Amino acid sequence: MKPTRRSILAALLAVPSIKIASGLNAHAASPQPALALTPSCQDRDELTVAQTEGPYFKPSSPLKQDFAADAPQGTSIIIAGYVVGTDCKPVPKALVELWHADDHGAYDLDGYRLRGHQFTDESGRWWFSTIIPALYPGRTRHYHLKVQRPGGDVLTTQLYFPGEPQNDRDRIFDERLLLQISDTADGKIGRFDFVV
Ligand SMILES: [Fe+2]
């Protein structure tokens, strides 16, 4: 039976995620994140929209999900969600790669601070423990990501924050790529489900 939007959500909320919990443990006592009750996977899902890679991608990022030590002065956030197909079926072992600006709006061009990749778990879940990037001239606040199901094409895209004054002035911004932000007892959580 195909997982539905409801069952995906139920699984995410009902099953303690060891991986997400371990990320949270770095900053909080509670091991269980409370993800928002707002799944993005719908009955007739459309593929997540692609966006420009931008000038700061570096290949060969490390296998790494916890960026906290890369920007210790930054505002912590967990970003997490599923990789699913257009049928809402979770995609295990999908590549999810993240790179973004630090708390001063700068990218690490010499090393791999705030750069890393992972593979989704058996339930198609991904997460990063990182910071909220600062703005830099010409852009609203954003993350850069690449997502690839095993053997599939690489989706290059970006994710955004709701309520940012610069969103309306950024020509690349797309409201379909907004994170769903929750302020929980475990800290800020940004949720996004990729459809590939
Ligand atoms: Fe950027």
Residues whose N, C-alpha, C, O or C-beta is under 5 A from the ligand:
A	BS01	LIG	G54
